[in-house]
Amino acid sequence: MLPAPGPSSSIGNPDGIDWPFASVGLAMQPGEMRHALIVVDVQKGFDDPVWGPRNNPACESNIAALIQHWRVKDRAVVFVRHDSAAPTGRLKPATPGNQFKDFVQGKPDLLVVKSVNSAFHGEPDLHAWLQAADLKGLVICGITTNHCCETTARIAGNLGYDVQFVLDATHTFDRRGPDGTVITADDLARVTAANLQDEFATVTTTAAMLRW
């Protein structure tokens, strides 16, 4: 059973205290498997107010810390970019919103471009690249928690990868349900964690990954 959320409404970790999901054990121990860092859709278009209220203000700093750590350790880093097919999409190619946020710098080991949710349905073929590189584990972070990050984690789990889903290195936005009720971004993130844990991935934190 997943631990109950803490009293704070933010999934961020500004005080350096592990968020409760950190108590969920890692599926693999350090050194047992090489894990690629998958940075999903960290693009400027998500700063547009049209998306509405978001959660986890620590998301970007946590992602930056993961990228730096993976590079210091000389581990594989994959950037994923969403090229919106919608004419008015905030992530449409050749627009400022399509660009990565400023802290997503340097050349990745692989750049995957997609127009759907899963990074495994983009170009070049992420699964083929991971297999060729003998990478059997993934550490997933990015935007948004319950769309492209969760979908990528589900597909990865189905393909047999050991998936570490870094919840506090993702964020999402409030969303209106079919009945008109607004579901908060924090609630959506907690549901994503419950959906993934023990089924598709191990839900973890930035702090746990940096200690790994």
Backbone bond lengths (Angstrom), bond angles and torsions (degrees), N, CA, C in turn:
res aa  C-N    CA-C-N  psi(-1)  N-CA   C-N-CA  omega(-1)  CA-C   N-CA-C  phi
1 M - - - 1.473 - - 1.519 109.17 -
2 L 1.340 116.85 137.00 1.452 120.21 -179.71 1.514 111.07 -71.15
3 P 1.345 117.73 145.75 1.449 119.83 175.64 1.511 110.96 -66.12
4 A 1.321 116.53 150.38 1.461 120.86 179.74 1.520 110.31 -69.58
5 P 1.344 118.54 145.94 1.450 120.88 176.70 1.518 110.95 -60.73
6 G 1.311 115.81 151.50 1.454 121.33 177.34 1.506 111.50 -72.81
7 P 1.340 118.24 177.54 1.450 121.51 -175.78 1.513 113.71 -71.15
8 S 1.327 118.33 -20.55 1.450 120.01 -178.53 1.513 110.85 -73.75
9 S 1.354 117.08 146.64 1.458 121.15 177.36 1.509 111.50 -83.99
10 S 1.329 117.92 -4.75 1.455 120.85 -178.44 1.510 110.41 -105.55
11 I 1.334 115.77 137.68 1.457 120.42 178.03 1.514 110.01 -85.52
12 G 1.306 118.11 -5.29 1.456 121.18 177.62 1.517 111.49 -65.93
13 N 1.324 116.30 170.06 1.451 121.42 -175.00 1.528 109.40 -134.08
14 P 1.349 117.53 56.66 1.459 119.51 -172.26 1.517 114.12 -66.87
15 D 1.339 117.67 -21.19 1.457 120.49 -177.42 1.516 112.89 -95.21
16 G 1.320 117.62 4.24 1.452 120.90 178.78 1.510 114.10 75.70
17 I 1.333 116.99 13.43 1.455 120.84 179.17 1.517 108.04 -95.89
18 D 1.323 117.09 131.42 1.455 120.00 -177.90 1.522 110.78 -60.10
19 W 1.318 115.39 129.01 1.460 120.30 174.07 1.512 108.52 -65.76
20 P 1.328 120.82 153.25 1.466 120.86 -171.32 1.519 115.70 -53.95
21 F 1.343 118.86 -29.22 1.453 118.39 -179.11 1.522 112.28 -67.18
22 A 1.336 117.62 -11.40 1.466 119.70 176.89 1.518 111.49 -64.07
23 S 1.325 117.04 -19.85 1.463 119.31 179.99 1.519 112.16 -75.56
24 V 1.340 117.11 -11.47 1.459 120.04 175.23 1.516 108.16 -72.57
25 G 1.325 117.79 129.63 1.457 121.58 -173.99 1.519 113.03 -68.85
26 L 1.323 116.71 150.73 1.455 121.76 174.83 1.520 109.21 -74.61
27 A 1.327 116.15 142.89 1.456 120.26 -178.47 1.523 111.73 -70.92
28 M 1.340 116.17 -31.77 1.454 120.09 -178.41 1.527 108.99 -125.98
29 Q 1.292 116.67 153.70 1.452 121.81 177.11 1.528 109.81 -93.86
30 P 1.345 117.48 154.95 1.464 120.27 -179.30 1.523 111.95 -53.41
31 G 1.317 115.46 137.40 1.444 120.50 176.18 1.515 114.70 88.93
32 E 1.338 117.82 -14.78 1.461 120.33 -178.01 1.523 112.23 -77.17
33 M 1.338 117.18 -26.56 1.449 119.99 -173.50 1.518 109.11 -155.89
34 R 1.323 116.43 142.52 1.462 120.27 176.93 1.521 109.36 -85.93
35 H 1.324 116.08 129.55 1.453 122.17 -177.70 1.531 110.14 -115.37
36 A 1.317 116.75 127.83 1.461 121.44 172.78 1.520 109.35 -85.02
37 L 1.323 116.52 142.23 1.460 121.93 174.70 1.529 108.08 -87.54
38 I 1.330 117.05 122.36 1.458 122.88 -179.37 1.529 107.97 -108.07
39 V 1.323 116.96 110.90 1.464 123.51 -176.86 1.525 107.60 -102.23
40 V 1.335 116.14 106.79 1.456 121.98 -167.93 1.532 112.45 -98.35
41 D 1.323 117.27 116.57 1.479 124.21 164.98 1.533 114.26 54.64
42 V 1.301 117.19 42.85 1.474 119.74 178.51 1.526 107.01 -85.80
43 Q 1.323 115.82 77.55 1.455 123.42 -169.29 1.526 112.09 -119.21
44 K 1.322 115.83 153.34 1.464 122.06 -173.74 1.518 112.76 -64.80
45 G 1.319 117.61 -26.11 1.457 120.38 -179.72 1.506 113.92 -59.74
46 F 1.337 117.56 -23.49 1.460 120.45 179.04 1.527 112.91 -76.45
47 D 1.328 116.86 -4.69 1.465 119.97 174.02 1.524 111.95 -85.01
48 D 1.322 117.97 -6.75 1.461 122.31 -179.47 1.527 109.58 -66.70
49 P 1.327 117.59 131.76 1.478 120.02 -179.23 1.526 114.32 -60.91
50 V 1.320 117.39 -15.11 1.467 120.09 -177.70 1.527 111.74 -58.90
51 W 1.328 117.24 -25.20 1.460 120.11 -177.57 1.526 112.13 -73.08
52 G 1.335 117.77 -22.34 1.456 120.90 179.89 1.516 113.06 91.75
53 P 1.344 117.21 -169.87 1.466 121.39 -177.79 1.523 111.83 -62.36
54 R 1.313 115.60 139.57 1.453 121.89 178.14 1.520 110.45 -117.47
55 N 1.309 116.42 173.50 1.461 121.29 176.28 1.531 109.83 -115.80
56 N 1.290 115.23 -178.14 1.465 124.89 169.79 1.523 114.57 49.40
57 P 1.322 117.70 74.10 1.467 120.02 177.06 1.522 113.99 -63.89
58 A 1.321 118.17 -14.94 1.468 121.57 178.70 1.525 112.72 -84.18
59 C 1.325 117.54 -2.32 1.464 120.52 -174.94 1.521 112.46 -53.44
60 E 1.326 117.75 -52.28 1.457 120.58 -173.84 1.526 112.05 -64.15
61 S 1.312 117.58 -42.12 1.466 119.24 179.48 1.521 111.07 -67.06
62 N 1.326 117.31 -33.28 1.463 120.38 176.86 1.528 111.49 -68.22
63 I 1.324 116.62 -41.77 1.464 119.74 176.87 1.526 110.36 -62.09
64 A 1.326 116.27 -44.93 1.468 120.25 179.47 1.527 110.81 -58.44
65 A 1.338 116.60 -40.99 1.470 120.68 179.51 1.528 110.95 -64.76
66 L 1.320 116.68 -39.30 1.464 120.07 178.71 1.522 111.51 -65.75
67 I 1.338 116.73 -43.81 1.467 120.31 178.91 1.524 110.39 -60.35
68 Q 1.323 116.46 -46.48 1.465 120.35 -179.89 1.522 110.81 -61.30
69 H 1.327 116.70 -44.56 1.455 121.05 -178.34 1.523 111.22 -63.26
70 W 1.315 116.59 -43.88 1.465 119.82 -179.28 1.524 110.94 -63.72
71 R 1.327 116.96 -36.82 1.459 119.35 -179.85 1.521 111.46 -72.97
72 V 1.320 117.40 -38.91 1.461 120.23 176.81 1.527 110.24 -60.85
73 K 1.320 115.63 -37.62 1.472 120.81 -179.35 1.528 112.14 -85.05
74 D 1.337 116.61 0.63 1.469 122.34 179.08 1.525 111.25 57.49
75 R 1.331 115.27 46.26 1.457 121.45 176.53 1.527 109.43 -104.90
76 A 1.309 116.30 161.27 1.463 121.09 -175.65 1.521 111.80 -69.67
77 V 1.338 115.91 134.54 1.462 123.35 177.55 1.523 108.32 -122.80
78 V 1.336 115.77 126.93 1.465 122.03 178.54 1.523 108.64 -117.15
79 F 1.331 116.90 126.61 1.458 121.95 172.43 1.520 108.13 -98.80
80 V 1.325 115.82 137.16 1.455 121.84 176.83 1.525 108.16 -118.33
81 R 1.330 116.29 130.17 1.471 121.09 -179.39 1.524 109.62 -121.29
82 H 1.329 114.71 133.50 1.463 119.73 177.28 1.518 109.70 -94.56
83 D 1.321 115.47 120.88 1.463 121.91 174.31 1.523 107.64 -102.55
84 S 1.323 115.74 101.52 1.457 120.33 -175.55 1.524 111.37 -64.30
85 A 1.337 115.68 135.14 1.462 120.51 177.12 1.522 111.84 -88.15
86 A 1.333 117.24 -10.89 1.467 120.61 -179.60 1.526 110.25 -75.55
87 P 1.327 117.33 137.00 1.473 120.28 -178.11 1.514 113.98 -57.14
88 T 1.339 117.11 -31.87 1.465 120.96 -179.05 1.524 111.89 -108.34
89 G 1.324 117.21 16.28 1.464 120.76 -177.60 1.514 112.29 -62.01
90 R 1.332 115.99 140.58 1.473 120.99 179.72 1.529 111.87 -71.01
91 L 1.332 116.54 -12.61 1.468 121.23 -179.87 1.535 110.87 -113.66
92 K 1.306 116.08 23.47 1.465 121.48 -177.91 1.529 110.85 -63.46
93 P 1.340 118.26 137.22 1.467 120.73 178.15 1.524 112.08 -55.58
94 A 1.340 115.07 149.46 1.466 123.31 178.21 1.522 112.93 67.13
95 T 1.339 117.11 20.43 1.462 121.68 172.14 1.517 109.01 -119.62
96 P 1.343 117.95 157.46 1.471 119.69 179.07 1.525 113.17 -56.85
97 G 1.329 117.22 -33.71 1.458 120.24 -178.42 1.510 114.17 -67.11
98 N 1.315 117.26 -20.05 1.464 121.60 179.95 1.521 111.94 -75.91
99 Q 1.323 116.88 -20.35 1.462 120.94 -175.46 1.529 111.17 -72.21
100 F 1.321 115.28 151.22 1.456 119.85 173.18 1.520 110.06 -66.57
101 K 1.331 116.09 150.75 1.456 120.34 174.01 1.525 109.11 -61.73
102 D 1.320 115.77 154.57 1.465 121.14 -168.26 1.525 113.58 -58.62
103 F 1.329 117.93 -30.45 1.466 119.21 -176.76 1.535 112.26 -78.67
104 V 1.318 117.54 -11.20 1.466 120.86 177.19 1.523 107.18 -86.02
105 Q 1.311 115.42 86.50 1.458 121.70 -170.95 1.526 111.01 -119.38
106 G 1.322 114.00 166.86 1.456 120.31 177.71 1.520 111.08 84.13
107 K 1.303 114.49 166.22 1.456 121.00 -178.34 1.518 109.86 -87.46
108 P 1.331 118.14 124.64 1.463 119.76 176.96 1.520 110.42 -76.40
109 D 1.312 115.85 165.37 1.456 120.01 173.06 1.526 110.66 -68.70
110 L 1.337 115.70 -27.55 1.465 121.17 176.82 1.520 108.46 -151.64
111 L 1.331 116.53 138.13 1.459 123.09 171.50 1.526 107.62 -112.38
112 V 1.331 116.15 120.47 1.462 121.90 177.51 1.524 107.95 -106.90
113 V 1.317 116.50 130.41 1.468 122.63 177.64 1.523 107.91 -112.58
114 K 1.334 115.93 131.32 1.462 120.50 -176.62 1.527 110.39 -139.21
115 S 1.327 115.47 166.24 1.462 120.69 174.09 1.521 111.14 -131.03
116 V 1.341 116.12 10.95 1.463 122.68 175.18 1.525 107.49 -125.97
117 N 1.328 116.76 -172.08 1.463 119.18 -173.63 1.518 114.38 -74.47
118 S 1.312 117.90 -46.37 1.463 120.75 -172.20 1.516 112.59 -80.23
119 A 1.317 115.88 133.61 1.469 120.87 174.17 1.524 111.50 -66.23
120 F 1.322 117.42 -16.11 1.461 120.61 177.86 1.526 112.70 -81.74
121 H 1.331 116.72 -1.98 1.457 120.99 177.52 1.526 110.30 -118.18
122 G 1.315 115.62 39.70 1.456 121.95 176.66 1.515 110.56 -121.23
123 E 1.335 114.67 -168.03 1.465 121.64 179.26 1.524 109.56 -128.07
124 P 1.354 117.82 136.28 1.466 126.75 -5.78 1.528 111.61 -70.88
125 D 1.306 115.91 178.08 1.457 123.17 -174.94 1.532 110.04 -70.54
126 L 1.331 116.12 109.07 1.468 120.94 -177.33 1.526 111.37 -63.17
127 H 1.315 117.00 -43.97 1.467 119.94 -178.48 1.523 111.16 -60.83
128 A 1.327 116.88 -44.62 1.468 120.56 -179.89 1.524 110.62 -63.22
129 W 1.322 116.73 -40.36 1.474 120.76 -179.46 1.531 110.48 -65.75
130 L 1.320 117.04 -44.36 1.463 120.54 179.33 1.520 111.38 -62.60
131 Q 1.318 116.38 -41.31 1.460 120.16 179.36 1.527 110.73 -65.09
132 A 1.324 116.43 -42.54 1.466 119.85 179.66 1.525 111.75 -64.05
133 A 1.335 115.89 -32.21 1.464 120.88 179.93 1.524 112.29 -87.94
134 D 1.329 117.62 1.09 1.468 123.36 -179.36 1.525 111.33 58.17
135 L 1.328 115.62 42.07 1.463 122.09 177.61 1.523 108.06 -103.71
136 K 1.327 116.37 116.64 1.458 121.87 -174.38 1.517 113.07 -107.34
137 G 1.337 116.67 -2.11 1.458 120.45 -178.72 1.511 111.57 -130.94
138 L 1.332 115.98 149.88 1.458 122.28 -179.98 1.526 109.68 -129.82
139 V 1.325 115.56 143.61 1.463 122.96 170.80 1.523 105.85 -117.61
140 I 1.328 117.14 115.26 1.462 121.84 -170.50 1.523 110.65 -106.86
141 C 1.347 115.18 131.34 1.454 122.38 173.90 1.525 107.89 -143.34
142 G 1.338 117.12 168.06 1.456 119.06 175.23 1.515 114.29 133.63
143 I 1.339 115.57 -152.73 1.458 124.56 -172.97 1.539 108.18 -133.68
144 T 1.317 117.95 138.41 1.443 128.37 -10.69 1.526 109.19 -99.08
145 T 1.327 114.86 159.01 1.457 122.03 -174.71 1.523 112.60 -51.07
146 N 1.338 115.47 -52.69 1.463 121.29 -168.43 1.527 113.70 -96.38
147 H 1.317 117.35 4.75 1.460 119.39 177.58 1.535 109.51 -115.71
148 C 1.322 117.00 -94.35 1.466 119.12 -172.84 1.520 113.19 -68.97
149 C 1.336 117.67 -34.12 1.470 118.93 178.61 1.529 110.88 -69.14
150 E 1.330 116.20 -48.53 1.467 119.36 -179.55 1.525 111.36 -64.57
151 T 1.338 117.13 -42.26 1.464 119.67 -179.51 1.524 111.20 -63.13
152 T 1.330 116.48 -42.22 1.466 120.27 177.12 1.525 110.94 -61.16
153 A 1.333 116.50 -41.34 1.465 120.35 179.20 1.524 111.74 -65.00
154 R 1.324 116.88 -39.91 1.465 120.23 179.52 1.533 110.85 -63.29
155 I 1.328 116.54 -47.38 1.462 119.92 179.85 1.528 110.33 -63.09
156 A 1.333 116.37 -42.47 1.468 120.20 179.47 1.524 111.29 -60.43
157 G 1.323 115.67 -42.65 1.456 119.21 177.91 1.518 111.90 -62.44
158 N 1.334 116.52 -42.44 1.463 120.68 178.48 1.521 111.93 -64.01
159 L 1.326 116.91 -30.14 1.463 121.08 -179.95 1.532 112.10 -82.34
160 G 1.326 116.96 -4.14 1.456 119.92 174.62 1.512 116.11 96.66
161 Y 1.341 117.95 9.49 1.462 120.19 178.39 1.522 110.65 -78.20
162 D 1.330 115.49 150.94 1.461 120.87 167.58 1.526 106.41 -80.62
163 V 1.328 117.63 114.47 1.463 122.64 -172.04 1.516 110.28 -111.20
164 Q 1.321 115.59 122.72 1.458 122.90 172.19 1.534 106.74 -105.48
165 F 1.324 117.08 116.06 1.466 122.29 -176.48 1.525 107.63 -102.97
166 V 1.335 116.27 110.49 1.474 121.24 -173.37 1.519 108.46 -88.02
167 L 1.322 116.07 89.62 1.463 121.48 -170.54 1.521 113.14 -59.43
168 D 1.337 117.49 -40.67 1.465 119.32 -177.63 1.529 112.81 -82.71
169 A 1.336 116.87 5.44 1.462 121.95 169.79 1.529 109.61 -111.45
170 T 1.338 115.12 28.35 1.464 122.83 171.65 1.521 107.66 -133.79
171 H 1.320 115.45 163.05 1.463 118.77 168.50 1.516 108.65 -149.05
172 T 1.338 114.93 163.71 1.450 120.34 176.72 1.525 109.44 -144.45
173 F 1.309 116.44 -168.88 1.461 122.60 -174.82 1.527 110.02 -128.76
174 D 1.338 115.78 153.95 1.456 119.93 172.46 1.529 108.66 -54.74
175 R 1.335 115.44 147.45 1.462 119.09 -177.39 1.529 109.43 -142.00
176 R 1.314 116.29 140.21 1.455 121.07 179.38 1.527 110.25 -89.38
177 G 1.320 116.19 128.10 1.449 121.21 179.88 1.518 112.30 -78.80
178 P 1.341 117.85 172.96 1.467 121.53 -179.61 1.524 113.77 -58.54
179 D 1.335 116.84 -27.23 1.464 119.95 -179.82 1.520 112.64 -88.21
180 G 1.350 116.49 3.33 1.454 120.72 178.85 1.516 114.42 92.07
181 T 1.320 117.68 -8.10 1.462 121.22 -179.96 1.522 110.26 -74.18
182 V 1.332 116.75 135.85 1.449 120.78 177.18 1.528 109.50 -84.32
183 I 1.314 115.49 125.68 1.464 122.01 176.69 1.518 106.98 -101.90
184 T 1.318 117.20 125.27 1.464 119.91 -175.18 1.523 111.10 -70.67
185 A 1.318 114.22 156.49 1.468 120.52 178.57 1.517 111.32 -60.11
186 D 1.320 117.96 -39.80 1.462 119.93 178.69 1.517 111.72 -63.52
187 D 1.347 116.44 -40.87 1.465 119.03 178.05 1.528 111.00 -65.37
188 L 1.318 117.14 -39.99 1.460 120.29 177.89 1.532 111.01 -62.18
189 A 1.332 116.51 -39.82 1.461 120.47 179.07 1.530 110.95 -64.87
190 R 1.317 116.91 -40.87 1.467 119.84 179.22 1.528 111.41 -65.98
191 V 1.324 116.27 -37.14 1.461 119.41 177.52 1.526 110.39 -67.11
192 T 1.339 116.98 -40.80 1.467 119.60 175.28 1.520 110.56 -57.50
193 A 1.330 116.71 -44.93 1.466 120.45 179.20 1.522 111.03 -59.43
194 A 1.336 116.25 -43.68 1.465 120.25 179.46 1.526 111.35 -66.79
195 N 1.338 116.64 -37.10 1.466 120.24 178.90 1.526 112.04 -63.66
196 L 1.331 116.03 -40.31 1.456 120.92 -171.88 1.523 113.62 -84.09
197 Q 1.336 116.98 -38.88 1.454 120.53 -170.59 1.527 112.47 -59.98
198 D 1.335 114.94 128.90 1.464 124.00 177.31 1.527 113.41 68.84
199 E 1.318 117.78 1.83 1.465 120.73 178.32 1.522 110.50 -117.35
200 F 1.325 116.50 -49.13 1.460 121.30 -178.33 1.529 113.03 -121.25
201 A 1.332 117.12 -22.55 1.465 120.02 -170.39 1.511 110.63 -159.48
202 T 1.331 115.04 170.95 1.455 122.96 166.99 1.525 107.28 -104.04
203 V 1.313 116.90 122.04 1.467 121.35 179.73 1.517 108.31 -84.00
204 T 1.325 115.96 128.16 1.454 120.49 -174.04 1.525 110.18 -142.93
205 T 1.317 116.93 -170.84 1.462 122.90 -176.63 1.527 111.10 -126.24
206 T 1.306 114.97 165.04 1.463 120.40 175.87 1.524 110.86 -60.11
207 A 1.327 116.95 -45.48 1.463 120.52 -178.94 1.529 111.39 -57.28
208 A 1.337 116.20 -42.21 1.460 119.40 179.41 1.533 111.31 -64.82
209 M 1.325 116.45 -39.25 1.473 119.63 -179.99 1.530 111.53 -69.56
210 L 1.306 117.84 -35.03 1.460 120.68 178.73 1.525 112.03 -71.87
211 R 1.324 116.89 -23.43 1.470 120.52 175.21 1.521 111.68 -83.16
212 W 1.307 117.51 -13.27 1.461 122.72 -170.63 1.501 110.59 -68.05
